[in-house]
Amino acid sequence: MERVIRPSFSVGQPLCKAAIDLACHDLWGRQTSRSVSDLIGGAKRKDVKLSWTVQAPTLESAEQQLALGRRHGYDSFNVKLGYPQTLDYDIALVRAVSRFAPDGFHWTDANTAYDLDTALAMAPKLADAGIKGLESPLPPNRIRDYQALRQQGALPILMDEGIVSPVEVEEFIALKMFDGIAMKVARCGGLTSASRIVHLLADNGLLLFASGLTDPDLSLAASCHLFASAGLSVPAALNGPQYIAGKGSTDPAFRPDGDLLRVPTGPGLGVTLDPTVENGLRLAAE
C-alpha cells in the first residue's frame, strides 16, 4: 500500500488503508483463533471506559447533552472548543462541565482552532476549570508554536491532527512538541501504525489518550482492542455508540454497559455483523 500511495506528511487514503489493515488483522485472528488484542500484545483490561462528547453552541444545549450522557451512565466528558464559539464561551462551557461532573475526567479538543497567543492564554484557564488535557489547540505544522505551548506547562498538550504515522511521531517527539497523543486508529491507516505509535509513547514516557472518528462496529472494535492492549488509563472519546448506535453497531454483544465497552474476546476483531449490514458492506465493496 505504501508503494502504491506514498505517505509524506499524510498517510495517503488513510481510511482505505485502515480498512485493509483491519481486515488483515481480523483474518489473521480468525485463522489462528486469537483475538486482535492477543495479536498486538494482549489485553491489559477487559473493558474500555468511554467519555461523552459535548459539542454545544449554547450552554442550554450543553446542559442537555451532559444530562443525556449521565442518563447513559457516563461521568467523563470530551468538550469541543474553538470557532465559531468565542473564547469566553469556551471557558464558560468547560466550567459548566466541571460543575456538572466534578469527579469526572474531562478534556478538551480545539480542532486546531487557536493560534499560539490564544492557546497560551486559554491553557491556564482551562486547567483552573479542571480540564486534564488540551487536544489539537494549533494546526500541526506550527511546530515552534507547539514547542512554546508545551514549554508553558499549564496543561498537557495533545496532538491529533498531524499524527499520521510513526515517522511523524518520532520527529515530533524529538522536537518536544507534545505531552501525548489523542490516538485514532483510522487516521494513521490502521492497527499496524497505531500500535507502533502507542509503543513510541510508552517508550518516551508520554501520554496516551484515545479518540476515534465516530466509528461503527469494525473500526470501533479495532480501537477497543488497541486501547485495551495499551492498558489505557483515561476515558476514551470513542463516540460511535453515542452518535450511531443502531445505525452501525449491530452486534448486541458489543454495546456499552453504561460507559464501559467490553473488549471482544472472539477471534479476530470479535464482532458479528448483522446480515443486513454485512450485505450492505459487500455491495459497497463491489
C-alpha positions in Angstrom: 0.0 0.0 0.0 2.8 2.4 0.8 4.4 1.8 -2.5 1.2 2.4 -4.4 0.2 5.6 -2.4 3.3 7.0 -0.9 3.0 8.7 2.5 4.5 12.1 3.2 3.0 14.2 6.0 -0.1 12.2 5.1 -0.8 8.5 5.1 -2.4 8.8 1.7 -6.0 7.5 1.8 -5.7 6.5 5.5 -9.3 5.3 5.8 -9.0 3.0 2.9 -5.6 1.7 4.2 -7.1 1.3 7.6 -10.0 -0.9 6.2 -7.5 -3.2 4.6 -5.2 -3.3 7.7 -8.2 -4.1 9.9 -9.4 -6.8 7.6 -6.0 -8.4 7.6 -5.9 -8.4 11.4 -9.4 -9.8 11.5 -8.4 -12.6 9.1 -5.2 -13.3 10.9 -7.0 -13.6 14.2 -9.7 -15.9 12.8 -7.2 -18.2 11.1 -5.2 -18.5 14.4 -8.2 -18.4 16.8 -6.8 -15.4 18.6 -8.3 -12.0 19.3 -6.8 -8.9 17.8 -5.8 -7.9 21.3 -3.7 -11.1 21.6 -2.1 -10.4 18.2 -0.9 -7.0 19.3 0.4 -7.9 22.8 -2.6 -9.0 24.9 -5.4 -7.1 26.5 -4.4 -5.5 29.8 -8.0 -4.7 30.6 -11.4 -6.3 29.9 -13.2 -3.1 29.0 -12.6 0.4 27.9 -14.2 3.3 29.8 -15.7 5.9 27.5 -16.2 9.6 27.7 -19.3 11.5 26.3 -18.7 14.2 23.6 -20.1 17.6 24.3 -20.3 19.8 21.2 -22.8 22.6 22.0 -23.4 26.1 20.6 -25.2 27.2 23.8 -24.9 26.5 27.5 -28.5 25.3 27.4 -27.7 22.8 24.7 -24.6 21.7 26.7 -26.7 21.1 29.8 -29.0 18.9 27.8 -26.1 16.9 26.4 -24.5 16.5 29.8 -27.8 15.2 31.2 -28.2 12.8 28.3 -24.6 11.5 28.9 -25.4 11.0 32.6 -28.6 9.1 31.8 -26.5 6.7 29.7 -24.1 6.2 32.6 -21.2 8.5 31.7 -19.3 10.6 34.2 -16.5 12.0 32.0 -16.7 14.3 29.1 -14.7 15.4 26.0 -15.5 19.0 25.2 -15.2 20.6 21.8 -13.8 24.2 21.7 -13.0 26.8 19.2 -14.6 28.6 16.2 -17.5 29.5 15.9 -17.5 29.6 19.7 -16.0 32.6 21.4 -13.2 32.3 24.0 -15.4 33.5 26.8 -18.0 30.8 25.8 -15.3 28.1 25.7 -14.4 28.9 29.3 -18.0 29.1 30.4 -18.6 25.7 28.7 -15.8 23.9 30.5 -16.7 25.4 33.8 -20.3 24.1 33.3 -19.0 20.7 32.6 -16.8 20.6 35.7 -19.6 21.8 37.9 -21.9 19.1 36.4 -19.5 16.3 37.0 -16.8 17.4 39.4 -15.3 13.9 39.9 -15.1 13.1 36.2 -12.1 13.2 33.8 -12.7 15.9 31.3 -10.5 17.1 28.4 -10.9 19.5 25.5 -10.5 19.4 21.8 -10.0 22.7 19.9 -9.6 21.0 16.5 -6.7 23.3 15.6 -8.8 26.4 16.0 -6.5 28.5 18.2 -3.3 30.5 17.4 -0.4 30.5 19.8 -1.3 33.6 21.8 -4.9 32.3 22.2 -3.7 28.9 23.3 -1.2 30.3 25.8 -3.9 32.5 27.3 -6.5 29.7 27.4 -4.4 26.8 28.7 -4.1 28.1 32.3 -7.8 29.0 32.4 -8.8 25.5 31.2 -6.5 24.0 33.9 -8.1 26.1 36.6 -11.5 24.9 35.4 -10.5 21.3 36.0 -9.6 20.2 32.4 -7.0 17.4 32.2 -5.7 17.9 28.7 -5.9 20.2 25.6 -6.1 18.4 22.3 -5.2 19.9 18.9 -5.0 23.5 20.0 -2.9 24.5 17.0 -2.5 23.4 13.3 0.1 20.6 13.3 2.5 22.5 11.1 3.0 25.2 13.7 6.0 23.3 15.2 7.6 26.2 17.2 4.2 27.2 18.5 3.6 23.7 19.8 7.0 23.8 21.4 6.2 27.1 23.1 2.8 25.9 24.3 4.2 22.7 25.8 7.0 24.6 27.4 4.4 26.8 29.2 3.4 23.7 31.1 -0.1 24.8 32.1 -1.8 21.8 30.8 -0.9 18.5 29.0 -0.8 19.3 25.3 -2.1 16.6 23.0 -1.8 16.2 19.2 -4.3 14.6 17.0 -4.3 16.2 13.5 -0.8 15.6 12.1 -0.4 12.2 13.8 -0.4 10.1 10.7 2.4 7.6 11.1 5.2 6.5 13.4 7.6 8.6 11.2 5.9 11.9 12.1 5.5 10.9 15.8 9.3 10.1 16.1 10.1 13.6 14.7 7.5 15.4 16.9 8.8 13.6 20.0 12.4 14.6 19.1 11.1 18.2 18.7 9.4 18.1 22.1 6.1 19.3 20.6 3.5 17.5 22.8 2.9 15.7 26.1 0.8 13.0 24.5 -1.4 11.9 21.6 -5.2 11.5 21.3 -4.8 8.4 19.2 -7.1 7.5 16.3 -6.7 4.1 14.6 -8.2 5.1 11.3 -6.3 8.4 11.0 -2.9 6.7 10.7 -4.1 3.9 8.4 -4.9 1.1 10.8 -3.6 -1.0 13.7 -0.1 -1.6 12.3 0.9 2.1 12.6 -1.3 2.8 15.6 0.4 0.0 17.6 3.8 1.3 16.8 2.8 4.8 17.8 1.4 3.6 21.1 4.8 1.9 21.8 6.7 5.1 20.9 4.6 7.0 23.5 5.2 4.4 26.2 9.0 4.2 25.5 9.2 8.0 25.8 7.0 8.4 28.9 4.3 10.3 27.0 0.6 10.3 27.5 -1.9 8.1 25.6 -5.4 9.5 25.2 -8.0 7.7 23.0 -10.2 9.1 20.3 -12.0 8.0 17.1 -13.9 9.0 14.0 -17.4 8.2 15.2 -16.6 4.5 14.4 -19.2 1.8 13.7 -18.7 -1.8 14.7 -15.4 -2.9 13.0 -13.3 0.2 13.5 -14.8 0.6 17.0 -13.7 -2.9 17.8 -10.2 -2.3 16.5 -9.9 0.8 18.7 -11.1 -1.2 21.7 -8.5 -3.9 21.1 -5.7 -1.3 20.7 -6.5 0.7 23.8 -7.1 -2.5 25.9 -3.7 -3.8 24.9 -2.2 -0.5 25.8 -3.8 -0.5 29.2 -5.4 2.8 28.6 -5.9 4.6 31.9 -8.2 7.5 30.9 -11.7 7.6 29.4 -11.7 7.1 25.6 -13.5 9.6 23.3 -14.9 6.8 21.2 -18.3 8.3 20.4 -19.6 5.8 17.8 -22.1 4.4 20.4 -23.1 8.0 21.2 -24.0 9.0 17.7 -24.6 5.9 15.6 -25.9 3.2 18.0 -28.4 1.2 16.0 -27.0 2.5 12.7 -23.8 0.6 12.6 -23.3 -1.0 16.0 -25.3 -4.1 15.2 -23.7 -6.8 17.4 -25.8 -7.0 20.7 -22.8 -8.4 22.5 -20.7 -5.3 21.6 -22.7 -2.5 23.2 -21.6 -0.3 26.1 -22.8 -1.1 29.6 -23.1 2.4 30.9 -19.8 4.0 29.9 -17.9 0.7 29.8 -17.3 -1.0 26.4 -16.3 -4.7 26.7 -13.3 -5.8 24.7 -14.4 -8.5 22.3 -12.8 -11.9 23.1 -13.7 -13.8 20.0 -11.2 -14.5 17.2 -10.1 -11.5 15.1 -12.0 -8.3 15.8 -14.6 -10.5 17.6 -17.6 -8.7 16.2 -20.6 -10.4 14.5 -22.2 -8.1 12.0 -26.0 -8.1 11.3 -26.5 -9.9 8.0 -28.2 -6.8 6.5 -25.1 -4.7 7.4 -22.8 -7.3 6.1 -24.6 -7.5 2.8 -24.6 -3.7 2.6 -20.8 -3.6 3.1 -20.4 -6.3 0.5 -22.4 -4.4 -2.1 -20.5 -1.2 -1.3 -17.2 -3.1 -1.7 -18.3 -4.5 -5.1 
